[in-house]
Amino acid sequence: MNGIFDFPQNLIDLANKAENDANAEFKKIDTILESCTQRVLHSFVKNRVSEACLVGSTGYGYGDMGRDVIDKVFADAFECEDALVRHNFVSGTHSLSTALFGVLRPGDIMVSVTGEPYDTLGEVIGIRGNQGDGSLKDFGVKYDQIELLSDGSLDIEAIRKAALSAKMIYVQRSRGYSLRKSISCEEIGEVVKTVKAVNPDVIVMVDNCYGEFVEEHEPTFYGADLMAGSLIKNAGGGIARTGGYIAGRKDLVELCSYRLTCIGMGKEVGCTLGENREMLLGFFYAPQTVANAVKSAVFASKLFTLMGYECIPDSNEIRSDIITAIKLGNAELLCAFCKGIQFGSPVDSFVTPEPWDMPGYDSKVIMAAGAFTGGASIELSADAPLREPFAVWMQGGLTYHSAKLGIMNAANEVLKLTNGK
Ligand SMILES: *Cc1c(COP(=O)(O)O)cnc(C)c1O
């Protein structure tokens, strides 16, 4: 293959049309970007972020200025009381798990109101995995779930009933790797209102992975008590090299900090090594990076719709996450798409992705990721299980114009297989 960006004229024409069609949505994305950037910059200024905050600590990390300031910056930008932002969170799952174990107690009932939670939470809750591993279930925390209605909306009546006896109502904002809609922050606000009306003590917790800065405000603004996410997705802006966060009500964040470190020590300990600068810089960039990822998602959706494929979400749905699913219809096209994305990546572009038996999946999975940070899905990436409905889930894009090239590359590979068919 010569000249990866020598696209055939018919693809260039389609891409121009897709970009034109996307203009109105791009404008809306820029409005959200402006508002989120203002809030983030404001929180840096208000909390007097200084050069000294960029330097890390070692050992116990007592009095680490940077660590304390990062917590405050996140809390203000997310319009909530407190946050726990640490490089020691190894992933989004770890942040979520820490939050669940932090606030739930034996006998409590946790109710997921968006159907089955993201795959990796299954073992944490105890609906999968081995008895005795120490899941919430092993500790006597009961679990129940309410499915989304057939149109993808929340079953408010069932949620109201469940709230009478629940300790926690759990909402997953992003579609994850399903074909359902993402849940908007306003819908989360409606859940909050509904459940607090019948049980003011119930905790509304949100899995906010892939959601940060996609809308003007976060779930905490709409009354969610607690939320958690990953720093190698939206909130790290493509700069943070690892980490996660929990944010929300002060008393609950405190409990979570006891689970992350020790009871009694909580947030007061934990050295930051050299991570403060990347965490602050990444959070500063995050609204911009997320806007680029959402624009990339909209472009992909417009382009592949023009090519005749069903894309989810469709263009008039309110986006609350950065994911786009494209139903390509067969395994060969999924592999071609991933090959194209990989080939248009800044790192490991020369690698050809192969389907493999990923643990926890009942079919082979193919993935494309050429990222500066291992596994960072705020960078342009794609995943596809080779099974019905033969859809690829695509997300990320550190810069819109580079992601556009990656997506055009994927489209080119798909067109090569389907031209004349
Ligand atoms: C990615 C993700 C998680 C888990 O995050 P990891 O960092 O992969 O552990 C949880 N929930 C949702 C919706 C996600 O997208």
The ligand as an ORCA input file, in Angstrom:
! r2SCAN-3c Opt
* xyz 0 1
  C     -14.491      1.553     30.341
  C     -15.689      1.438     31.160
  C     -15.654      0.895     32.446
  C     -14.438      0.288     33.051
  O     -13.297      0.999     32.842
  P     -11.870      0.299     32.731
  O     -10.991      1.480     32.817
  O     -11.809     -0.376     31.404
  O     -11.730     -0.607     33.879
  C     -16.832      0.861     33.162
  N     -17.971      1.313     32.644
  C     -18.046      1.830     31.405
  C     -19.356      2.309     30.880
  C     -16.905      1.918     30.628
  O     -16.981      2.432     29.410
*
